[in-house]
Amino acid sequence: MTMVESFVKERNDALFSLDRRKIEAYLVKHGDKECLQEPDTVFWTGVFTAICNIQGAPIEVVARAHIWLSENGRSISS
């Protein structure tokens, strides 16, 4: 597995888990300590927007992201 493939797998495993602690651990590992202080709405807006922009993301995870973004008045970028 190449370094890029490994990075993408690690990112996807974290984001697609929809587990805030797992996602935060991934983000902190890659230099984003501010995520620990983000309010839920800001945190999940970033996570779900990122998920919507990952080509090949699981359909059910993307659907959940779209629903959450819509219900929370956020625009959906994909």
PyMOL commands that set and color helices and strands:
alter all, ss='L'
color gray80, all
select helices_A, chain A and resi 3-17+20-29+34-37+40-52+59-71
alter helices_A, ss='H'
color red, helices_A
deselect
rebuild
show_as cartoon
